[in-house]
């Protein structure tokens, strides 16, 4: 974890959310349309979904609106999770404040969703651990829906370095235990008006 800031990853992200608020962070989407479209392409409301790095994302709100009742949100920022809990109240969601690198899931999921968390893992050992964990946590025949910065996307985000991927390099990172069934580029406009290019992939667990 050599890339972590001195104050630790959880403190870094808690500080970020406290300083600028959850709707001003660069990755904020009022409408997570691409996430919803790609999740819906592989699973219906009966599916279990884990949102890795979901924090203060509005995805959980939209999944609940669509009838999902088996949702888990994993994020290392207590501040981000608290924001979502305040919004959705007593909805049937499991909130887990844990660094994905340290998470030991006790169950499997039909869909593993990650928009902009994995690309913060720049250490090869952390990247390998991530895909080992995803393979362990996704049910046989289940799916990964993931977005990272594209090769021509930002080199840093929130003061931290990131890894950037094309569709091919992201598929290679997943390895042979996942089969990519769809991919796309997305241009995300940040709250400040900047454009960030993402690579999306949908993969089936083998």
C-alpha positions as CSV (number, residue, x, y, z in Angstrom):
1,X,0.0,0.0,0.0
2,X,2.9,2.3,-0.7
3,X,0.6,4.8,-2.6
4,X,-1.5,5.6,0.5
5,X,-1.1,9.2,1.8
6,X,0.5,9.7,5.2
7,X,-2.8,10.1,7.1
8,X,-4.1,6.8,5.7
9,X,-6.7,6.1,3.0
10,X,-9.8,6.3,5.1
11,X,-8.7,9.6,6.6
12,X,-7.8,11.0,3.2
13,X,-11.3,10.3,1.8
14,X,-13.2,11.4,4.9
15,X,-11.2,14.7,4.7
16,X,-12.1,15.0,1.0
17,X,-15.8,14.6,1.6
18,X,-15.8,16.9,4.6
19,X,-13.9,19.6,2.8
20,X,-16.0,19.8,-0.4
21,X,-19.1,17.8,0.1
22,X,-20.4,14.7,-1.7
23,X,-21.9,16.6,-4.7
24,X,-18.7,18.5,-5.5
25,X,-16.3,15.6,-5.8
26,X,-15.1,15.0,-9.3
27,X,-16.8,11.7,-9.8
28,X,-20.3,12.8,-8.6
29,X,-23.2,11.9,-10.9
30,X,-26.7,13.0,-10.1
31,X,-27.9,10.3,-12.5
32,X,-25.7,7.2,-12.7
33,X,-27.2,6.3,-16.0
34,X,-24.3,4.2,-17.4
35,X,-24.1,2.1,-14.2
36,X,-27.8,1.5,-14.2
37,X,-27.8,0.6,-17.9
38,X,-25.0,-1.9,-17.7
39,X,-26.2,-3.5,-14.4
40,X,-29.7,-3.9,-16.0
41,X,-28.1,-5.5,-19.1
42,X,-27.0,-8.5,-17.0
43,X,-29.3,-8.6,-14.0
44,X,-32.8,-7.7,-12.8
45,X,-34.1,-6.3,-9.5
46,X,-34.0,-9.7,-7.9
47,X,-30.2,-9.8,-8.3
48,X,-27.8,-9.1,-5.4
49,X,-25.5,-6.1,-6.0
50,X,-22.4,-5.0,-4.2
51,X,-21.2,-1.4,-5.0
52,X,-17.5,-1.3,-4.3
53,X,-16.4,2.2,-3.5
54,X,-20.0,3.3,-3.6
55,X,-19.7,5.7,-0.7
56,X,-22.0,8.7,-1.4
57,X,-23.0,7.6,-4.9
58,X,-26.6,7.9,-5.9
59,X,-26.5,4.5,-7.5
60,X,-28.0,2.9,-4.3
61,X,-31.0,5.3,-4.5
62,X,-31.7,4.4,-8.1
63,X,-31.3,0.6,-7.5
64,X,-33.8,0.9,-4.6
65,X,-36.2,2.8,-6.9
66,X,-35.9,0.0,-9.5
67,X,-36.9,-2.6,-6.9
68,X,-33.5,-4.0,-5.8
69,X,-33.7,-5.3,-2.2
70,X,-30.3,-7.0,-1.8
71,X,-27.7,-4.2,-2.0
72,X,-24.3,-3.9,-0.3
73,X,-22.2,-0.8,-0.4
74,X,-18.5,-1.0,0.5
75,X,-16.4,2.1,1.1
76,X,-13.5,3.0,3.3
77,X,-15.0,6.5,4.0
78,X,-17.4,6.6,7.0
79,X,-18.2,10.2,5.9
80,X,-19.3,9.1,2.4
81,X,-21.4,6.2,3.8
82,X,-23.0,8.4,6.4
83,X,-24.2,10.7,3.6
84,X,-25.9,7.8,1.8
85,X,-27.4,6.5,5.0
86,X,-28.9,9.9,5.7
87,X,-30.5,10.0,2.2
88,X,-32.0,6.5,2.0
89,X,-32.8,6.0,5.6
90,X,-33.9,2.5,6.7
91,X,-33.8,1.0,3.2
92,X,-32.6,-2.6,3.0
93,X,-28.9,-1.9,2.4
94,X,-25.8,-3.3,4.0
95,X,-23.3,-0.6,4.6
96,X,-19.7,-1.8,5.1
97,X,-16.9,0.7,6.1
98,X,-13.8,-1.2,5.0
99,X,-10.9,-0.9,2.5
100,X,-11.7,-3.3,-0.3
101,X,-8.1,-4.6,0.1
102,X,-8.9,-5.7,3.6
103,X,-12.4,-6.9,3.0
104,X,-13.3,-10.6,3.7
105,X,-16.8,-11.1,2.2
106,X,-19.0,-13.7,3.9
107,X,-21.2,-14.3,0.9
108,X,-21.4,-14.0,-2.9
109,X,-23.1,-11.5,-5.2
110,X,-24.7,-11.6,-8.6
111,X,-23.2,-8.2,-9.6
112,X,-20.0,-6.5,-8.5
113,X,-20.2,-2.8,-9.5
114,X,-17.2,-0.5,-9.2
115,X,-17.1,3.0,-10.7
116,X,-13.8,4.7,-10.1
117,X,-12.5,2.7,-7.1
118,X,-10.2,0.1,-8.7
119,X,-8.1,2.6,-10.6
120,X,-6.7,4.0,-7.3
121,X,-5.0,0.7,-6.9
122,X,-1.6,1.3,-8.5
123,X,0.4,-1.5,-6.7
124,X,0.4,-4.7,-8.7
125,X,-0.1,-6.8,-5.5
126,X,-3.2,-4.7,-4.6
127,X,-4.6,-5.1,-8.2
128,X,-4.1,-8.9,-8.0
129,X,-5.7,-9.0,-4.6
130,X,-8.7,-7.0,-6.0
131,X,-9.4,-9.5,-8.8
132,X,-8.9,-12.5,-6.5
133,X,-11.5,-10.9,-4.2
134,X,-13.9,-10.2,-7.0
135,X,-13.7,-13.8,-8.2
136,X,-14.3,-15.0,-4.7
137,X,-17.2,-12.6,-4.1
138,X,-19.1,-12.9,-7.4
139,X,-21.4,-15.9,-7.8
140,X,-20.6,-18.4,-10.6
141,X,-22.0,-16.9,-13.7
142,X,-22.4,-13.5,-12.1
143,X,-21.0,-10.3,-13.4
144,X,-18.5,-7.5,-12.8
145,X,-19.5,-4.0,-14.0
146,X,-16.5,-1.7,-13.7
147,X,-15.3,1.7,-14.8
148,X,-11.7,3.1,-14.6
149,X,-10.0,6.1,-16.1
150,X,-9.2,5.5,-19.7
151,X,-5.7,5.6,-21.1
152,X,-6.3,9.3,-22.0
153,X,-8.0,10.0,-18.8
154,X,-6.6,11.9,-15.7
155,X,-3.3,10.7,-14.3
156,X,-4.3,11.8,-10.8
157,X,-7.6,12.2,-8.8
158,X,-8.1,13.9,-5.5
159,X,-4.3,14.2,-5.1
160,X,-3.6,10.5,-5.7
161,X,-2.1,8.7,-8.6
162,X,-4.3,6.4,-10.6
163,X,-3.9,3.5,-13.1
164,X,-5.4,4.0,-16.5
165,X,-6.9,1.3,-18.8
166,X,-8.1,0.6,-22.3
167,X,-10.8,-2.0,-22.7
168,X,-8.1,-4.5,-23.6
169,X,-5.8,-3.8,-20.7
170,X,-8.7,-3.9,-18.3
171,X,-9.7,-7.3,-19.6
172,X,-6.1,-8.4,-19.2
173,X,-6.0,-7.2,-15.6
174,X,-9.1,-9.3,-14.9
175,X,-7.4,-12.4,-16.2
176,X,-8.9,-15.6,-17.6
177,X,-11.4,-16.0,-14.7
178,X,-13.5,-13.3,-16.2
179,X,-14.9,-13.0,-19.8
180,X,-15.5,-9.5,-21.0
181,X,-18.9,-9.3,-22.7
182,X,-19.2,-5.5,-23.3
183,X,-17.1,-2.4,-23.1
184,X,-17.4,1.3,-23.8
185,X,-15.9,4.7,-23.4
186,X,-17.7,7.4,-21.4
187,X,-17.0,11.1,-21.2
188,X,-17.9,12.2,-17.7
189,X,-18.4,15.9,-17.0
190,X,-17.4,16.8,-13.4
191,X,-19.2,19.3,-11.2
192,X,-16.5,21.8,-12.0
193,X,-17.1,21.4,-15.8
194,X,-14.0,19.3,-16.6
195,X,-14.2,16.2,-18.8
196,X,-12.9,12.9,-17.6
197,X,-12.7,9.8,-20.0
198,X,-13.6,6.4,-18.5
199,X,-13.3,2.9,-19.8
200,X,-16.3,0.6,-18.8
201,X,-16.3,-3.2,-19.0
202,X,-18.9,-5.8,-18.2
203,X,-17.5,-9.3,-17.5
204,X,-18.9,-12.7,-16.6
205,X,-17.3,-14.7,-13.9
206,X,-16.1,-18.0,-15.2
